[in-house]
Amino acid sequence: MLTTFVISGATRLEAAAADQLDELQAALVGQPSDRAGVRLRGIAQLAGLLTATEAIGARVAPFAGAQARPVRAILFDKSARTNWSLGWHQDRTICVHERREVAGFGPWTVKSGMLHVAPPFALLERMVTIRIHLDEVPEDNAPLLIAPGSHRLGLVREEAIDAAVAACGTHACLADAGDIWVYATPILHASATVATPRRRRVLQVDYAAFDLPGGLEWSGI
């Protein structure tokens, strides 16, 4: 699996969170279900489940490093009511506690009241993103689409994305409830609308095994 991850930038860990599904769903009770993505912070029960010393964090460590910790979490809840799509892109921002002017960091944005900044791309290349599937994701339930190997291309300019995807090819990340997909954070990815609308909940968590420079601090979850 580690070799697959290094080459393609993604790997599927089957049933890796199956034993924690009930606890995860309990921790997420009451979150809005009418938004494309809900940014999560201050949920102690959730943070405890994702820490490096627990089962899920331990599965991430071989990919992100032994000191990896969760630094951002987003809940995606697709359904007949919230059935969106996203074009091909790279995730290029991180969530931090407060603004500090540090060379290479910027521009700054606020998303759902949380401070985000685009870091030097080399920092993103040291991060790992996981997607914990709370529901089954077959072909018609909007699996994440990735361009295997695109994480090794560095920052891909907008005008070059289509060519990069064509060169790398695409892969649909099918999943059963309880599966975890692990991704290199910079991988090119996209998401279509659900073909047969039904619920498709995914908890996406960024992990990092390092501190930020210049006094910046991860916002965390």
N, C-alpha and C positions, 0 to 999 in steps of 0.2 A: 504493500500500500504506500509506503514512503517513497519507493522508487517511482510508482505511478504518479504520485503527487509532484515530485521533482520534475518529471518530464512533462506532464500534462497541465499541472497547476491545480488539479482537483482529484479527490478520491472519495469514494462512498464507504462509510462505516455502517454496515448493516446492523440494525437493532441496537446501536451504541447507546441510545438514550431511552430504550424501551422501558427499563425499570424505573426511570425518573418521570415518565409521561404524566402520571397522576399529580405528582408534586409540581411539575412545571405548569400544568393547567390550573392548579389551585393558586399558584403564585401570580397567574395572569388574569384571574377572575376580575371582572369589572373594567378591563381595558376597553377603550372605544373600538367599535367594530365598523365604523363608517368612514374610516380614513385609509388612504393608500398604505401608510406606514405609521406606526406609533413608536416614537422614541421613548425608551424606558430609562428611568433613573430613580433611585431612592426606594427600590423594592428589595428590602433586606432578604426576604425569602428567596427571591430569584438570584440575587448576588451570591448567596450561600450555596446554591445548587451549581453555580458556574465556576466557583473558585478552583484554583489549581489543585487543591487537596481533595476535591470531590471527584466522583466518577467521570463526569463529562469533561472537566478540566484536565483530568489525567489522560483522557483520550486525545486531547489537543496537544499535550506537551511534546510528543515526538515530532510534531510538525512545526510548532511555534517556539519550542525551547522550554526547558525545565522550569524557568521562572515566569512563564506566560501567565497573564491574568486578563480577565475580561475588561475591556476599556470602553465598549459601547454596545448597546443592544437595541434592536428594532424589531417590533412585531409586525409582520405582514399578514393581513387577514382578508384574503380574497373570497368573494361570495357573489351571488347574483346581484347583490346591492352594490358591492365595491369590486368591480371587475375591470382593472386597469391593465395597461401594457407599458413597457419601457423599452426604448430602443437600445442599441448596442452602446456600451459605455464602460468606463473604468471608475471605480470608487476612488475619489481623490481628496477627501477631507477626513479630518479626525475631530473628535469632540474634546474640548479642554475646559478646565475649571474657570480660568480667567484669562483675559487678554494681556499678553506681554509682547513687546516688539522684539522679535528674534529674527535674525537674518535668514532668509529663505522661506519664512512662514507667511503666507498670505495668498489670496485675499481672505478676509474674514467674513463670516455670515452667521446669522442666527436662525436656527431651525427648531421650531417648537419650543422656543424659549431657551434653547441650549446653544452655547457658543461653539462654532465650528471654524476650522481654518485648514487651508490647503498646505500641507507640509512639503518639504523637499521630497521628490518622488522616491529617492533611495530609502526614506523612512518607511513608506508604504510597502516597499519590497521586503521589509523585515517582518511584516505583519501577516497574520493568518485570519481568515474569516470562516466561521462555520454557520451552517443552516441546519437547525434542528426541526425536523418535520413532525408536527403535531397531528397531521392528517395524511392520508395516502395521496401520492401525487403520480398518477399514471399519465400517459401521453396527452389525454384530453383535459387535464386539470392544471394546465399552465406550469409545467416544470421549468426550472431555470435553464436557460440556454447559455452555454459557454463556448468560447473559442479555445480549444485545448492548445496549450503552449504559448498563448498570447501574453502570459505573465512575464515571459522572458524578452519581450519587445521593448521594455521601458515605457515611458509615457508616450501614448499613441495620440497624435493630434487628431482633432475631429475630422478633418478632411481625409485622413488616412485610415479611419476605422473600418470602412467597408472593405478596403483592400486587405487589411489585416485579417478580418474575419474570413474573407474568401480564401486567403492563403492558409489559415490554420484549420478551416473547417469548423463545424459546429457539433455540439453534443447536447442532448436533452438529459437533464439530471433527474431521472425518475426516482421515486422514493416510496417506501412504506412508512407508516406512522412509527416513530421511534428511530428512524434512520438519521444519521448525521452526515451531511456532505461537508468536506473540508476543502477550502479554496485558498490559493494564494491571493491576497487582497487585491492586487492590481489586475487580475484576470479580466479580460473583456467578457461581458455578460449582457443578457437581455431577458425580457419576460413578455410573453404574449398574454392576451386575455384568455380566460377559461372558456374552452369550447362548449362544455356542458356545465353551466354554472352550478357550483356547489362549494362548500366551504373548503378553503385551502390555507391553513394557518402554518406559518413558518417563523420561527424565532431565529433571527440573524444576530450573531455576536462576533465582534472583532476582538482578537487577542493580540497582546504584545508582551514581549519578555524583556523590555527595556524601559528606562525612564526617558522623558523628553528633555531637551536641552534648554538652557537659558531661563530656568525657573518655571517653564510651562509644566502643567500637571494634567494628566489624563482626567477627564470628568468622571469616568468609571460608571458603574451601574449601581 
